[in-house]
Amino acid sequence: MHKAGFVNIIGNPNVGKSTLMNAFVGEKLSIITSKAQTTRHRILGIVNGEDFQMILSDTPGIIKPAYQLQESMMDFVKSAFDDADVLIYMVEIGEKELKDEAFFNKITNSKIPVLLLLNKIDKSNQEQLEEQVQSWAAKVPNAEIYAISALEGFQVQEVFNRIVELLPESPPFYPKDQLTDKPERFFVNETIREKILLHYKKEIPYAVEIDTEEFFEEENIIRMRSVIMVERETQKGIIIGHKGAALKRVGMEARKDLEKFFGKQVHLELYVKVNKNWRNDQKQLKRFGYN
């Protein structure tokens, strides 16, 4: 017997969804920072065993959209309800509710198995943990609750084993050696964007999109050329920094991570370009994969 199914992870921003998926997959597929809206796409991570294939789906944190890009991000979350065989609803210690009532109703009325993961328990005490478990059990009575720490790996294997038990009988959906549904350029873009999220403040990271225009793989090196899109000239200046120092730091840190990811030497060229109002431009959003 072979099992296979889609396991979709949803929750508010910064609750640890990407950390959990990376822990399950054993590779850094989703970028992780302390800023909200780090994840913009729906990213699949595929875990293969001899008799199972678990297709994990990391989704953007649930927010009330303020512009077209965020509308597209929430469409990715909506799609996660459509094809899930197991739904993971992730919350963190101290959290009270999902920010969108319609999504919350979908969870509590779900006909498929729901695992509610109470994350970051390393930041709580026993009394607070017990109170939180009781509170969530009352709010989401259809869910199995697990108290975990995705970062520390506490109870992660137990959750993984339970998911495997819940997967439906099915042949694999993807080749058994496939790790994700995203192309290589996507991970180049995301690695660069992660460095921008880490090093720039205010609106800068949210006004940025990356486009890898060239990706040539040779025997011993991969040559890449990526463009950092911003919305205004002032943002371009901030990204580049004094004498290009800020941009150089982004390029250097991204290159190191990409060499680790691809297991090969990387040559990365970075450029900055103004692309006005791309976050509200349907044509641009489609080009960047937000459709």
C-alpha positions as CSV (number, residue, x, y, z in Angstrom):
1,M,0.0,0.0,0.0
2,H,1.2,3.5,-0.9
3,K,-0.1,6.7,0.6
4,A,0.1,10.2,-0.8
5,G,-1.6,13.5,-0.1
6,F,-1.5,17.3,0.3
7,V,-0.8,18.7,3.7
8,N,-1.4,22.4,3.8
9,I,-0.1,24.7,6.5
10,I,-2.0,27.9,7.3
11,G,-2.0,30.5,10.1
12,N,-1.2,34.1,11.0
13,P,2.1,35.7,10.0
14,N,5.2,34.7,11.9
15,V,3.8,31.6,13.7
16,G,6.5,29.3,12.4
17,K,4.9,27.8,9.2
18,S,8.0,28.0,7.1
19,T,10.2,26.7,10.0
20,L,7.9,23.7,10.3
21,M,7.9,22.9,6.6
22,N,11.7,23.2,6.4
23,A,12.0,20.9,9.4
24,F,9.8,18.3,7.7
25,V,11.5,18.5,4.3
26,G,15.1,18.7,5.7
27,E,15.9,21.6,3.3
28,K,15.5,25.3,3.5
29,L,12.8,25.8,0.9
30,S,10.9,28.7,2.6
31,I,12.8,31.8,3.6
32,I,12.5,32.8,7.3
33,T,12.7,36.2,9.0
34,S,11.0,37.9,11.9
35,K,9.1,40.2,9.6
36,A,5.5,39.6,8.7
37,Q,4.7,38.7,5.0
38,T,8.0,36.9,4.6
39,T,6.2,34.2,2.6
40,R,4.4,35.5,-0.5
41,H,3.8,32.4,-2.5
42,R,2.4,28.9,-1.9
43,I,5.5,26.7,-1.8
44,L,5.4,23.0,-2.0
45,G,7.9,20.8,-0.2
46,I,7.8,17.1,-1.1
47,V,8.8,14.4,1.5
48,N,9.2,10.9,0.1
49,G,9.3,7.6,2.0
50,E,9.2,4.1,0.6
51,D,5.5,3.8,1.0
52,F,4.3,7.4,1.2
53,Q,4.6,10.9,-0.4
54,M,3.8,13.9,1.7
55,I,3.3,17.1,-0.3
56,L,3.6,20.0,2.2
57,S,2.4,23.4,1.3
58,D,3.7,26.6,3.0
59,T,1.3,29.6,2.6
60,P,1.5,33.3,3.3
61,G,0.4,34.4,6.8
62,I,-3.2,35.5,6.9
63,I,-3.7,39.2,6.7
64,K,-6.4,41.7,5.6
65,P,-5.2,42.7,2.1
66,A,-4.3,46.4,1.5
67,Y,-3.2,46.2,-2.2
68,Q,-3.3,43.8,-5.1
69,L,-0.1,41.8,-4.2
70,Q,-1.7,41.0,-0.8
71,E,-4.9,40.0,-2.5
72,S,-3.0,37.5,-4.6
73,M,-1.2,36.2,-1.5
74,M,-4.5,35.5,0.2
75,D,-5.7,33.7,-2.9
76,F,-2.8,31.2,-2.3
77,V,-4.2,30.7,1.2
78,K,-7.7,30.1,-0.2
79,S,-6.4,27.5,-2.6
80,A,-4.8,25.6,0.3
81,F,-8.3,24.7,1.5
82,D,-9.3,23.3,-1.9
83,D,-6.9,20.5,-2.3
84,A,-5.8,19.6,1.3
85,D,-6.0,16.0,2.5
86,V,-4.7,17.1,5.9
87,L,-4.9,20.7,7.2
88,I,-2.4,22.1,9.6
89,Y,-3.6,25.2,11.5
90,M,-0.6,26.7,13.2
91,V,-0.8,29.1,16.2
92,E,1.7,30.4,18.7
93,I,1.6,30.7,22.5
94,G,-0.3,33.8,23.4
95,E,-2.3,34.0,20.2
96,K,-6.0,34.3,20.5
97,E,-7.6,34.1,17.1
98,L,-7.1,33.9,13.3
99,K,-7.2,37.4,11.8
100,D,-9.8,36.4,9.2
101,E,-13.1,35.1,10.4
102,A,-14.1,33.4,7.1
103,F,-10.8,31.4,7.1
104,F,-11.4,30.5,10.7
105,N,-14.9,29.2,9.9
106,K,-13.5,27.1,7.1
107,I,-11.1,25.4,9.6
108,T,-13.8,24.7,12.3
109,N,-16.1,23.3,9.7
110,S,-13.5,21.3,7.8
111,K,-14.5,17.8,6.7
112,I,-10.8,16.7,6.5
113,P,-8.5,16.0,9.4
114,V,-7.2,19.2,11.1
115,L,-4.0,19.3,13.3
116,L,-3.8,22.4,15.4
117,L,-0.1,23.0,16.3
118,L,0.5,25.2,19.2
119,N,4.0,26.4,18.4
120,K,6.9,28.2,20.3
121,I,6.1,26.4,23.6
122,D,9.7,26.9,24.6
123,K,8.6,30.5,25.3
124,S,5.9,29.4,27.8
125,N,5.4,27.8,31.2
126,Q,3.3,24.7,32.0
127,E,0.4,26.7,33.4
128,Q,0.2,29.0,30.3
129,L,0.5,25.9,28.0
130,E,-2.4,24.1,29.7
131,E,-4.6,27.2,29.6
132,Q,-3.8,27.6,25.8
133,V,-4.5,24.0,25.0
134,Q,-7.9,24.1,26.7
135,S,-8.8,27.4,25.0
136,W,-8.0,26.2,21.5
137,A,-9.7,22.8,22.1
138,A,-12.9,24.8,22.8
139,K,-12.5,27.0,19.7
140,V,-11.5,24.3,17.3
141,P,-13.2,21.1,18.6
142,N,-12.6,19.2,15.3
143,A,-8.8,19.5,15.6
144,E,-6.2,17.3,17.2
145,I,-3.9,19.5,19.2
146,Y,-0.1,19.2,19.5
147,A,2.1,21.5,21.5
148,I,5.4,21.9,19.6
149,S,8.5,23.9,19.1
150,A,9.3,23.8,15.3
151,L,12.6,25.7,15.9
152,E,13.8,23.3,18.6
153,G,12.3,20.2,17.0
154,F,10.1,19.3,20.0
155,Q,7.2,17.0,19.0
156,V,7.9,17.6,15.3
157,Q,8.6,13.9,14.6
158,E,5.4,12.9,16.4
159,V,3.3,15.3,14.2
160,F,5.1,14.0,11.1
161,N,4.2,10.4,12.0
162,R,0.6,11.3,12.6
163,I,0.4,13.0,9.2
164,V,1.7,9.9,7.5
165,E,-1.0,7.9,9.3
166,L,-3.7,10.3,8.0
167,L,-2.6,10.4,4.4
168,P,-5.0,8.7,2.0
169,E,-4.1,5.6,0.0
170,S,-2.8,6.9,-3.4
171,P,0.1,6.5,-5.9
172,P,2.7,9.4,-5.7
173,F,1.7,12.7,-7.4
174,Y,5.3,13.7,-8.2
175,P,8.5,11.8,-9.1
176,K,10.0,10.3,-5.9
177,D,13.3,12.3,-6.3
178,Q,11.5,15.6,-6.6
179,L,11.8,18.1,-3.6
180,T,9.6,21.0,-4.7
181,D,7.4,22.3,-7.5
182,K,9.3,25.5,-7.8
183,P,12.1,26.2,-10.4
184,E,15.7,27.0,-9.4
185,R,15.3,30.7,-10.2
186,F,12.5,30.9,-7.6
187,F,14.9,30.0,-4.9
188,V,17.5,32.5,-6.1
189,N,14.8,35.2,-6.0
190,E,13.7,34.2,-2.5
191,T,17.2,34.0,-1.1
192,I,18.0,37.6,-2.3
193,R,14.6,38.8,-0.9
194,E,15.4,37.2,2.5
195,K,18.6,39.2,2.8
196,I,16.6,42.4,1.9
197,L,14.0,41.5,4.6
198,L,16.8,41.1,7.1
199,H,18.8,44.2,6.4
200,Y,16.3,46.9,5.4
201,K,13.6,48.6,7.4
202,K,10.2,50.2,7.0
203,E,8.5,49.8,3.7
204,I,11.6,48.8,1.7
205,P,11.3,45.0,1.9
206,Y,7.6,45.1,1.0
207,A,8.2,47.3,-2.1
208,V,10.8,44.8,-3.4
209,E,10.5,41.9,-6.0
210,I,13.3,39.9,-7.5
211,D,13.6,38.8,-11.1
212,T,16.4,36.4,-12.0
213,E,17.0,37.1,-15.7
214,E,19.9,34.8,-16.3
215,F,20.7,31.4,-14.8
216,F,23.5,29.4,-16.5
217,E,24.8,26.2,-15.0
218,E,28.3,25.2,-16.0
219,E,30.2,22.2,-14.7
220,N,31.8,23.9,-11.7
221,I,29.8,27.2,-11.4
222,I,26.4,28.7,-11.7
223,R,26.2,32.2,-13.2
224,M,23.2,34.3,-12.2
225,R,22.0,37.8,-13.0
226,S,19.2,39.1,-10.8
227,V,17.3,42.4,-10.8
228,I,15.9,43.9,-7.6
229,M,12.7,45.8,-8.4
230,V,11.6,48.7,-6.3
231,E,8.8,51.2,-6.7
232,R,10.6,54.5,-6.2
233,E,13.9,56.1,-7.0
234,T,14.5,56.9,-3.3
235,Q,14.1,53.1,-2.5
236,K,16.7,52.4,-5.2
237,G,19.2,54.6,-3.5
238,I,18.6,53.0,-0.1
239,I,19.0,49.4,-1.5
240,I,22.3,50.4,-3.2
241,G,23.6,52.3,-0.1
242,H,26.7,54.5,0.3
243,K,29.2,53.6,-2.5
244,G,27.2,50.4,-3.2
245,A,28.0,48.9,0.2
246,A,24.5,47.8,1.2
247,L,23.9,46.0,-2.2
248,K,27.3,44.3,-2.0
249,R,26.4,42.9,1.5
250,V,23.1,41.5,0.1
251,G,24.9,39.9,-2.9
252,M,27.6,38.4,-0.7
253,E,25.2,36.8,1.8
254,A,22.9,35.6,-0.9
255,R,25.7,34.0,-2.8
256,K,26.9,32.1,0.3
257,D,23.4,30.7,0.9
258,L,22.9,29.8,-2.8
259,E,26.3,27.9,-2.9
260,K,25.1,25.9,0.1
261,F,21.7,25.3,-1.6
262,F,23.0,24.3,-5.0
263,G,26.2,22.6,-3.7
264,K,28.2,24.5,-6.3
265,Q,30.2,27.7,-6.7
266,V,27.9,30.7,-7.6
267,H,28.6,33.9,-9.4
268,L,25.8,36.4,-8.7
269,E,25.4,39.8,-10.4
270,L,22.8,42.2,-8.8
271,Y,21.2,45.2,-10.3
272,V,18.5,47.6,-9.0
273,K,15.6,48.9,-11.1
274,V,12.6,51.1,-10.5
275,N,9.3,49.4,-11.5
276,K,6.6,51.8,-10.4
277,N,3.5,50.5,-8.6
278,W,4.2,46.9,-9.5
279,R,2.3,45.7,-6.4
280,N,-1.0,46.9,-7.9
281,D,-0.3,46.0,-11.5
282,Q,-2.1,42.8,-12.5
283,K,0.2,42.2,-15.5
284,Q,3.4,42.6,-13.4
285,L,2.0,40.4,-10.6
286,K,1.2,37.6,-13.2
287,R,4.7,37.9,-14.5
288,F,6.1,37.4,-11.0
289,G,3.9,34.3,-10.4
290,Y,1.1,35.9,-8.3
291,N,-1.8,34.5,-10.3
